[in-house]
Amino acid sequence: MQQTLIAGQTLHLFPERAAFWAERRMLLVADAHFGKAATFRAHGVPVPHGTTADNLARLDALIGRWDVEHVVFLGDFLHAREAQAAQTIDALAAWRHGHAHVAMTLVRGNHDSRAGDPPAHLGIDVVDESWTVGPFSMRHHPTPCDRGYVLAGHLHPGYRLSGRAGDGLRLPCFWFGHEEGSRVGVLPAFGAFTGTWIVDALPDDRLFIVAPGAVHALHRAVVATPLA
């Protein structure tokens, strides 16, 4: 875990690829893409089973460990219309029932417009971007907003670490723009079946690399710059 100060607020950054706003006891999750693997299988693409269960297990652990009072999904909750299939929705309903005391809000993203809102019985409030909470503007698309520092998803940000032998490793990352600059922070994709887009960070941006079981602040003075 790492901590960073954004807009005067402490955010805890987890290797599970989510962030926790300590003051509001709010868990921030971008791009869960529930039902993505099921969508691919519905179109005849052989992909692994169990991604929804994996996503929900990671959410369970975070909610219990940090006494979360509110979960905010920063867009792309369901991957596509096919994700509304009974098996996926039933799994989400059982999980939601186990966290009935936790408020949940979805900030609509581009996939949500195609998949449709979560069924009402899941008890997830749905809002359009930008949704302002304290000093933050909650969005899906990472574009500046005069309502506050933006926390968003959509890009599935990643970073490529390069070794001396010419080898490389692509890892998800948290990407926070400078508060006197873009005022936009982008969370990594939470979903287990998602790719990454290599960021094009400015010198004053803060990057936190997500490795298995850990989050590391990137000191770009000693680490190779991103490769396309």
C-alpha positions as CSV (number, residue, x, y, z in Angstrom):
1,M,0.0,0.0,0.0
2,Q,1.1,3.6,-0.6
3,Q,-0.4,6.9,0.6
4,T,-0.5,10.1,-1.4
5,L,-2.0,13.6,-0.6
6,I,-4.4,14.9,-3.3
7,A,-6.3,18.1,-2.9
8,G,-5.5,18.1,0.8
9,Q,-7.0,14.6,1.2
10,T,-5.2,11.3,1.9
11,L,-5.7,8.5,-0.6
12,H,-4.5,4.9,0.2
13,L,-3.5,3.1,-3.0
14,F,-3.8,-0.7,-2.9
15,P,-2.3,-3.5,-5.0
16,E,-5.8,-4.7,-5.6
17,R,-6.0,-1.7,-8.0
18,A,-8.4,0.5,-5.9
19,A,-8.0,3.6,-3.8
20,F,-9.4,4.5,-0.4
21,W,-10.3,8.1,0.6
22,A,-9.7,7.9,4.3
23,E,-11.7,11.0,5.4
24,R,-14.9,9.8,3.7
25,R,-14.3,6.0,4.2
26,M,-14.9,5.8,0.5
27,L,-13.4,3.1,-1.8
28,L,-12.8,4.1,-5.4
29,V,-12.9,1.5,-8.1
30,A,-12.4,2.2,-11.8
31,D,-13.3,-0.1,-14.7
32,A,-14.5,-3.2,-13.0
33,H,-16.0,-4.5,-16.3
34,F,-18.1,-7.2,-14.6
35,G,-19.2,-9.8,-17.1
36,K,-16.4,-9.1,-19.6
37,A,-15.3,-12.7,-19.9
38,A,-18.9,-13.9,-20.1
39,T,-19.4,-11.4,-22.9
40,F,-16.4,-12.8,-24.8
41,R,-17.6,-16.3,-24.3
42,A,-21.1,-15.3,-25.6
43,H,-19.3,-14.4,-28.8
44,G,-17.5,-17.7,-29.1
45,V,-14.1,-16.5,-27.7
46,P,-12.6,-19.0,-25.3
47,V,-11.5,-17.0,-22.2
48,P,-11.1,-18.1,-18.6
49,H,-14.0,-18.4,-16.2
50,G,-14.0,-16.9,-12.7
51,T,-13.1,-13.3,-13.3
52,T,-16.2,-11.9,-11.7
53,A,-15.6,-14.1,-8.6
54,D,-12.0,-12.8,-8.5
55,N,-13.2,-9.2,-8.7
56,L,-15.8,-9.6,-6.0
57,A,-13.3,-11.4,-3.7
58,R,-10.9,-8.5,-3.9
59,L,-13.7,-6.1,-3.2
60,D,-14.8,-8.2,-0.2
61,A,-11.3,-8.1,1.3
62,L,-11.0,-4.3,0.9
63,I,-14.4,-3.5,2.3
64,G,-13.8,-5.7,5.3
65,R,-10.2,-4.6,6.0
66,W,-10.9,-0.9,5.8
67,D,-14.4,-0.6,7.2
68,V,-15.6,1.0,3.9
69,E,-18.8,3.0,4.1
70,H,-19.2,3.9,0.4
71,V,-18.0,2.3,-2.8
72,V,-17.8,4.5,-5.9
73,F,-17.4,2.8,-9.3
74,L,-15.7,5.3,-11.7
75,G,-17.5,4.0,-14.7
76,D,-17.7,0.8,-16.7
77,F,-19.4,-1.3,-14.1
78,L,-20.8,-3.9,-16.6
79,H,-18.8,-4.6,-19.7
80,A,-21.6,-5.0,-22.3
81,R,-25.3,-5.8,-22.6
82,E,-24.4,-9.6,-22.5
83,A,-23.0,-8.9,-18.9
84,Q,-26.7,-8.6,-17.8
85,A,-26.9,-12.4,-18.1
86,A,-28.5,-14.1,-15.1
87,Q,-25.2,-15.8,-13.9
88,T,-23.3,-12.5,-13.6
89,I,-26.2,-10.6,-12.1
90,D,-27.0,-13.3,-9.6
91,A,-23.4,-13.3,-8.4
92,L,-23.5,-9.5,-8.1
93,A,-26.8,-9.7,-6.2
94,A,-25.4,-12.2,-3.7
95,W,-22.3,-10.0,-3.2
96,R,-24.4,-6.9,-2.8
97,H,-26.6,-8.6,-0.2
98,G,-23.5,-9.3,1.9
99,H,-22.7,-5.6,1.9
100,A,-26.2,-4.1,2.3
101,H,-24.8,-1.6,4.9
102,V,-22.4,-0.1,2.3
103,A,-23.6,2.8,0.0
104,M,-22.7,2.3,-3.6
105,T,-22.6,4.7,-6.5
106,L,-21.8,4.3,-10.2
107,V,-20.6,7.2,-12.2
108,R,-21.6,6.3,-15.7
109,G,-18.9,5.5,-18.3
110,N,-18.9,4.7,-21.9
111,H,-19.5,0.9,-21.4
112,D,-22.4,1.7,-19.1
113,S,-24.2,3.5,-21.9
114,R,-24.1,0.2,-23.9
115,A,-24.5,-2.3,-21.1
116,G,-27.3,-0.4,-19.3
117,D,-27.5,0.6,-15.7
118,P,-27.1,-2.1,-13.0
119,P,-30.5,-3.7,-12.2
120,A,-32.3,-1.7,-9.5
121,H,-32.3,-4.6,-7.0
122,L,-28.6,-4.3,-6.7
123,G,-29.1,-1.0,-4.8
124,I,-26.4,1.0,-6.7
125,D,-27.1,4.7,-7.2
126,V,-26.2,5.8,-10.7
127,V,-25.1,9.4,-11.6
128,D,-23.6,11.1,-14.6
129,E,-20.1,12.6,-14.6
130,S,-19.0,15.0,-13.1
131,W,-20.2,14.1,-9.6
132,T,-18.7,16.4,-7.0
133,V,-17.8,15.1,-3.6
134,G,-15.7,17.5,-1.4
135,P,-12.7,18.6,-3.4
136,F,-13.0,15.9,-6.0
137,S,-14.9,15.6,-9.3
138,M,-15.7,12.0,-9.8
139,R,-15.7,11.1,-13.5
140,H,-15.1,8.2,-15.8
141,H,-13.3,10.1,-18.6
142,P,-10.1,11.7,-17.4
143,T,-10.7,15.2,-18.6
144,P,-10.2,18.4,-16.4
145,C,-13.2,19.8,-14.7
146,D,-13.6,23.2,-12.9
147,R,-15.6,21.5,-10.1
148,G,-12.5,20.0,-8.5
149,Y,-9.6,17.6,-8.9
150,V,-10.7,14.8,-11.2
151,L,-10.6,11.2,-10.1
152,A,-11.3,9.0,-13.1
153,G,-10.7,5.7,-15.0
154,H,-11.2,4.8,-18.6
155,L,-7.6,4.6,-19.7
156,H,-6.5,1.5,-17.8
157,P,-3.1,3.2,-17.2
158,G,0.1,1.2,-17.2
159,Y,3.9,1.7,-17.2
160,R,6.6,-0.2,-18.9
161,L,9.7,-0.9,-16.8
162,S,12.8,-1.5,-18.9
163,G,15.8,-3.6,-17.9
164,R,19.4,-3.3,-18.9
165,A,19.1,-6.4,-21.1
166,G,16.4,-4.8,-23.2
167,D,13.6,-6.7,-21.5
168,G,10.5,-5.0,-20.1
169,L,7.6,-5.5,-17.8
170,R,4.2,-3.8,-18.3
171,L,2.4,-3.1,-15.0
172,P,-0.8,-1.2,-14.1
173,C,-0.3,2.2,-12.4
174,F,-2.0,5.0,-10.6
175,W,-1.4,8.3,-12.4
176,F,-1.9,11.6,-10.7
177,G,-1.5,14.9,-12.6
178,H,0.0,17.9,-10.8
179,E,-2.5,20.0,-8.9
180,E,-1.3,23.2,-10.6
181,G,-1.4,21.4,-14.0
182,S,-4.0,18.9,-15.3
183,R,-5.6,18.3,-11.9
184,V,-6.6,14.8,-13.2
185,G,-5.9,11.5,-11.5
186,V,-6.5,8.2,-13.2
187,L,-6.9,4.9,-11.4
188,P,-5.8,1.5,-12.9
189,A,-8.5,-0.8,-14.2
190,F,-9.9,-2.9,-11.3
191,G,-11.2,-5.7,-13.5
192,A,-9.2,-8.9,-13.7
193,F,-9.6,-9.3,-17.4
194,T,-8.4,-5.9,-18.7
195,G,-5.3,-4.6,-20.5
196,T,-3.2,-1.5,-20.0
197,W,-2.4,1.7,-21.9
198,I,1.1,3.0,-21.4
199,V,0.9,6.5,-19.9
200,D,2.5,9.6,-21.3
201,A,3.3,11.3,-18.0
202,L,4.6,14.8,-17.5
203,P,7.7,15.4,-15.3
204,D,5.6,16.7,-12.3
205,D,3.1,13.8,-12.5
206,R,3.1,11.2,-9.8
207,L,3.1,7.5,-10.7
208,F,2.5,4.5,-8.5
209,I,3.3,1.1,-10.0
210,V,1.1,-1.8,-9.0
211,A,3.1,-5.0,-8.5
212,P,1.8,-8.3,-7.1
213,G,1.0,-7.6,-3.4
214,A,2.5,-4.1,-3.4
215,V,2.3,-0.5,-4.8
216,H,5.6,1.3,-5.4
217,A,6.1,5.1,-5.9
218,L,8.0,5.6,-9.2
219,H,11.1,7.7,-9.0
220,R,11.6,8.4,-12.7
221,A,15.1,9.9,-12.1
222,V,16.4,6.3,-11.7
223,V,13.9,4.3,-13.8
224,A,13.7,4.2,-17.6
225,T,11.1,6.4,-19.2
226,P,8.0,4.7,-20.6
227,L,8.2,2.9,-24.0
228,A,5.4,2.9,-26.5
